[in-house]
């Protein structure tokens, strides 16, 4: 994004427009370069981008009180099926709920014994 912001600041986004429009031509998509530059140039766009980067960044300075070395302690997988259904089901996206149930409410792959031979496809 630093290169994109620099292109917008120093070149009115011409390189970004050309790049996005060339990619659209190659893939048969719609040309959107000018629209993207206009939206990124809008007042507050850079601040919103920076804010989103900050909130999506991981943190390592929080003590969540998790004790992964204690079996059955809160926060460990697998989670209760009903809880996953209630929390993720709230989104009303069946595919997301199904995936969450499969991933969060069954034994994680990392919990499998290392003594088991790998399964073949």
Phi and psi in degrees as GROMACS dihedral restraints (atoms count N, CA, C in turn):
[ dihedral_restraints ]
;  ai    aj    ak    al  type     phi  dphi    fc
    3     4     5     6     1   -60.4    20    10
    4     5     6     7     1   -41.0    20    10
    6     7     8     9     1   -67.1    20    10
    7     8     9    10     1   -36.4    20    10
    9    10    11    12     1   -66.9    20    10
   10    11    12    13     1   -46.6    20    10
   12    13    14    15     1   -61.2    20    10
   13    14    15    16     1   -40.9    20    10
   15    16    17    18     1   -63.4    20    10
   16    17    18    19     1   -41.3    20    10
   18    19    20    21     1   -63.4    20    10
   19    20    21    22     1   -40.5    20    10
   21    22    23    24     1   -65.5    20    10
   22    23    24    25     1   -44.2    20    10
   24    25    26    27     1   -68.1    20    10
   25    26    27    28     1   -41.3    20    10
   27    28    29    30     1  -101.7    20    10
   28    29    30    31     1   -18.3    20    10
   30    31    32    33     1  -138.0    20    10
   31    32    33    34     1    16.8    20    10
   33    34    35    36     1    56.0    20    10
   34    35    36    37     1    24.8    20    10
   36    37    38    39     1    74.4    20    10
   37    38    39    40     1    17.5    20    10
   39    40    41    42     1   -61.5    20    10
   40    41    42    43     1   -39.5    20    10
   42    43    44    45     1   -67.3    20    10
   43    44    45    46     1   -41.6    20    10
   45    46    47    48     1   -63.0    20    10
   46    47    48    49     1   -44.9    20    10
   48    49    50    51     1   -59.0    20    10
   49    50    51    52     1   -48.9    20    10
   51    52    53    54     1   -62.3    20    10
   52    53    54    55     1   -41.4    20    10
   54    55    56    57     1   -64.9    20    10
   55    56    57    58     1   -48.9    20    10
   57    58    59    60     1   -65.3    20    10
   58    59    60    61     1   -40.2    20    10
   60    61    62    63     1   -70.6    20    10
   61    62    63    64     1   -35.0    20    10
   63    64    65    66     1   -66.3    20    10
   64    65    66    67     1   -40.6    20    10
   66    67    68    69     1   -63.8    20    10
   67    68    69    70     1   -40.8    20    10
   69    70    71    72     1   -62.2    20    10
   70    71    72    73     1   -41.3    20    10
   72    73    74    75     1   -63.8    20    10
   73    74    75    76     1   -40.2    20    10
   75    76    77    78     1   -66.4    20    10
   76    77    78    79     1   -37.8    20    10
   78    79    80    81     1   -97.6    20    10
   79    80    81    82     1    -3.6    20    10
   81    82    83    84     1    79.0    20    10
   82    83    84    85     1    17.0    20    10
   84    85    86    87     1   -87.7    20    10
   85    86    87    88     1   178.9    20    10
   87    88    89    90     1   -83.4    20    10
   88    89    90    91     1   138.6    20    10
   90    91    92    93     1   -69.5    20    10
   91    92    93    94     1   125.2    20    10
   93    94    95    96     1  -133.3    20    10
   94    95    96    97     1     6.8    20    10
   96    97    98    99     1   -53.7    20    10
   97    98    99   100     1   -49.9    20    10
   99   100   101   102     1   -64.9    20    10
  100   101   102   103     1   -36.9    20    10
  102   103   104   105     1   -65.2    20    10
  103   104   105   106     1   -43.8    20    10
  105   106   107   108     1   -62.4    20    10
  106   107   108   109     1   -45.7    20    10
  108   109   110   111     1   -63.6    20    10
  109   110   111   112     1   -40.4    20    10
  111   112   113   114     1   -62.4    20    10
  112   113   114   115     1   -42.4    20    10
  114   115   116   117     1   -70.0    20    10
  115   116   117   118     1   -38.3    20    10
  117   118   119   120     1   -72.1    20    10
  118   119   120   121     1   -20.6    20    10
  120   121   122   123     1   -90.1    20    10
  121   122   123   124     1    -8.3    20    10
  123   124   125   126     1   -63.9    20    10
  124   125   126   127     1   150.7    20    10
  126   127   128   129     1   -55.7    20    10
  127   128   129   130     1   131.3    20    10
  129   130   131   132     1    84.4    20    10
  130   131   132   133     1    -6.0    20    10
  132   133   134   135     1   -63.5    20    10
  133   134   135   136     1   -44.6    20    10
  135   136   137   138     1   -65.9    20    10
  136   137   138   139     1   -39.2    20    10
  138   139   140   141     1   -64.9    20    10
  139   140   141   142     1   -40.3    20    10
  141   142   143   144     1   -64.6    20    10
  142   143   144   145     1   -40.7    20    10
  144   145   146   147     1   -61.6    20    10
  145   146   147   148     1   -49.4    20    10
  147   148   149   150     1   -60.1    20    10
  148   149   150   151     1   -40.5    20    10
  150   151   152   153     1   -61.6    20    10
  151   152   153   154     1   -46.4    20    10
  153   154   155   156     1   -61.8    20    10
  154   155   156   157     1   -39.7    20    10
  156   157   158   159     1   -62.3    20    10
  157   158   159   160     1   -43.3    20    10
  159   160   161   162     1   -62.5    20    10
  160   161   162   163     1   -45.8    20    10
  162   163   164   165     1   -74.7    20    10
  163   164   165   166     1   -22.1    20    10
  165   166   167   168     1   -90.6    20    10
  166   167   168   169     1    -6.5    20    10
  168   169   170   171     1   -76.6    20    10
  169   170   171   172     1   144.2    20    10
  171   172   173   174     1   -70.8    20    10
  172   173   174   175     1   156.4    20    10
  174   175   176   177     1  -123.9    20    10
  175   176   177   178     1   147.1    20    10
  177   178   179   180     1  -127.2    20    10
  178   179   180   181     1    15.0    20    10
  180   181   182   183     1  -108.6    20    10
  181   182   183   184     1    14.0    20    10
  183   184   185   186     1  -107.9    20    10
  184   185   186   187     1   133.1    20    10
  186   187   188   189     1   -93.4    20    10
  187   188   189   190     1   107.9    20    10
  189   190   191   192     1   -87.1    20    10
  190   191   192   193     1    -4.5    20    10
  192   193   194   195     1    71.9    20    10
  193   194   195   196     1    20.6    20    10
  195   196   197   198     1   -84.3    20    10
  196   197   198   199     1   143.5    20    10
  198   199   200   201     1  -126.8    20    10
  199   200   201   202     1    80.1    20    10
  201   202   203   204     1   -63.2    20    10
  202   203   204   205     1   -16.9    20    10
  204   205   206   207     1   -83.3    20    10
  205   206   207   208     1    -5.2    20    10
  207   208   209   210     1  -108.0    20    10
  208   209   210   211     1   106.5    20    10
  210   211   212   213     1   -57.1    20    10
  211   212   213   214     1   138.8    20    10
  213   214   215   216     1    80.7    20    10
  214   215   216   217     1     2.7    20    10
  216   217   218   219     1   -77.0    20    10
  217   218   219   220     1   156.6    20    10
  219   220   221   222     1   -56.6    20    10
  220   221   222   223     1   143.0    20    10
  222   223   224   225     1    92.0    20    10
  223   224   225   226     1    -4.5    20    10
  225   226   227   228     1   -95.6    20    10
  226   227   228   229     1   153.0    20    10
  228   229   230   231     1   -86.5    20    10
  229   230   231   232     1   150.0    20    10
  231   232   233   234     1   -82.6    20    10
  232   233   234   235     1   152.0    20    10
  234   235   236   237     1   -89.7    20    10
  235   236   237   238     1   162.5    20    10
  237   238   239   240     1   -66.2    20    10
  238   239   240   241     1   133.6    20    10
  240   241   242   243     1   -56.0    20    10
  241   242   243   244     1   -45.3    20    10
  243   244   245   246     1   -61.2    20    10
  244   245   246   247     1   -38.7    20    10
  246   247   248   249     1   -67.2    20    10
  247   248   249   250     1   -44.3    20    10
  249   250   251   252     1   -63.0    20    10
  250   251   252   253     1   -43.7    20    10
  252   253   254   255     1   -60.2    20    10
  253   254   255   256     1   -42.2    20    10
  255   256   257   258     1   -67.8    20    10
  256   257   258   259     1   -47.3    20    10
  258   259   260   261     1   -73.5    20    10
  259   260   261   262     1   -50.4    20    10
  261   262   263   264     1   -79.6    20    10
  262   263   264   265     1   -33.5    20    10
  264   265   266   267     1   -61.1    20    10
  265   266   267   268     1   -23.2    20    10
  267   268   269   270     1   -57.2    20    10
  268   269   270   271     1   -26.5    20    10
  270   271   272   273     1   -73.3    20    10
  271   272   273   274     1   -17.0    20    10
  273   274   275   276     1    59.6    20    10
  274   275   276   277     1    37.6    20    10
  276   277   278   279     1  -123.5    20    10
  277   278   279   280     1   101.6    20    10
  279   280   281   282     1   -56.6    20    10
  280   281   282   283     1   -41.1    20    10
  282   283   284   285     1   -62.5    20    10
  283   284   285   286     1   -39.8    20    10
  285   286   287   288     1   -67.7    20    10
  286   287   288   289     1   -42.9    20    10
  288   289   290   291     1   -63.6    20    10
  289   290   291   292     1   -44.6    20    10
  291   292   293   294     1   -61.0    20    10
  292   293   294   295     1   -44.2    20    10
  294   295   296   297     1   -63.7    20    10
  295   296   297   298     1   -45.1    20    10
  297   298   299   300     1   -60.6    20    10
  298   299   300   301     1   -42.6    20    10
  300   301   302   303     1   -61.7    20    10
  301   302   303   304     1   -44.0    20    10
  303   304   305   306     1   -65.6    20    10
  304   305   306   307     1   -40.7    20    10
  306   307   308   309     1   -82.7    20    10
  307   308   309   310     1   -40.3    20    10
  309   310   311   312     1   -95.9    20    10
  310   311   312   313     1   -22.0    20    10
  312   313   314   315     1  -110.8    20    10
  313   314   315   316     1    10.0    20    10
  315   316   317   318     1  -118.8    20    10
  316   317   318   319     1   167.0    20    10
  318   319   320   321     1   -60.5    20    10
  319   320   321   322     1   128.2    20    10
  321   322   323   324     1   -68.0    20    10
  322   323   324   325     1   151.1    20    10
  324   325   326   327     1   -58.6    20    10
  325   326   327   328     1   -31.3    20    10
  327   328   329   330     1   -69.1    20    10
  328   329   330   331     1   -16.0    20    10
  330   331   332   333     1   -86.0    20    10
  331   332   333   334     1    -8.3    20    10
  333   334   335   336     1   -66.8    20    10
  334   335   336   337     1   145.9    20    10
  336   337   338   339     1   -64.7    20    10
  337   338   339   340     1   138.5    20    10
  339   340   341   342     1   -74.5    20    10
  340   341   342   343     1    -6.1    20    10
  342   343   344   345     1   -84.3    20    10
  343   344   345   346     1   -13.7    20    10
  345   346   347   348     1   -77.0    20    10
  346   347   348   349     1   140.0    20    10
  348   349   350   351     1   -73.7    20    10
  349   350   351   352     1   149.7    20    10
  351   352   353   354     1   -65.0    20    10
  352   353   354   355     1   146.2    20    10
  354   355   356   357     1   -80.3    20    10
  355   356   357   358     1   144.7    20    10
  357   358   359   360     1   -95.1    20    10
  358   359   360   361     1   150.2    20    10
